[in-house]
Amino acid sequence: MGAVPALKVLTHLAAILAATFPGHADTPDPSPDFNGLYRPADSAPEDWACDHVGLEGGAWAVRGGQMIQVGRWCELDQPTPVTDMEAMLYDAVCFDDGGRAVRRLLLTRRPDGALWLVWPGGIELWLPCLPPA
């Protein structure tokens, strides 16, 4: 039996930890306005299993100061409000195939609940991902 890739193990571990420990009870949540389940804007809703966070084909999540995507898990540190905007700037400490990376991230929500993520060199739009009823 071959070795399990480290990323797959980390992704599953992040999903388990996120479900088990949704936040630190004694620590204020630095991202209350952005918590939720999301999917990429350029995908069809039926292509995403919104009841499975962080797994292939599963939802992406922001909750408890963490951001979880397929293959990437980030701690959102140093939350800084952006003046005159409903936005927050973070130092995102992320782990993925390439190891550990720290980069700036700006989050802001559209009126319809979609989330804009602005990274150095890119912008992503995440739409709300609703688990099946």
C-alpha positions, 0 to 999 in steps of 0.5 A: 500500500502506498503512502498517503500524501501529506496534503490529503492527511492535512486536509482531512485533519483540518476538516475533522478539527473544524467540525470538532472545534468550531471555535475557541470559546474563550477567544473572540471570533475575529471574523464573525461577519464572514463565517459561512460555507462557500463555493467558487463563483465559476462553478455550478451549485450541483457540483459541490457537496456543501455538507462536506467541508474541505474535501474534494467537491466539498464546501469551502468555509470561513469560521472561527478565524480559519479558512478551509478550502480543498487542499488549503487550510489558513489561520486568519491572524491580525484582523484589521478593519478597513476604514470606511469599508465592511472589510477586514484585512488579515495575515493569512498563515496557510498550509498546502502542498507547498508547505507554509505561506504567509500572505495578506488577505482582504475579505469583504461581503457583497449584499447577496452574501457572496464573499470577495477574497483579495490576495496579492495578485488575485481576486476570488469570488465565493458564493454561499454554499447551502447544505441539502435540506 
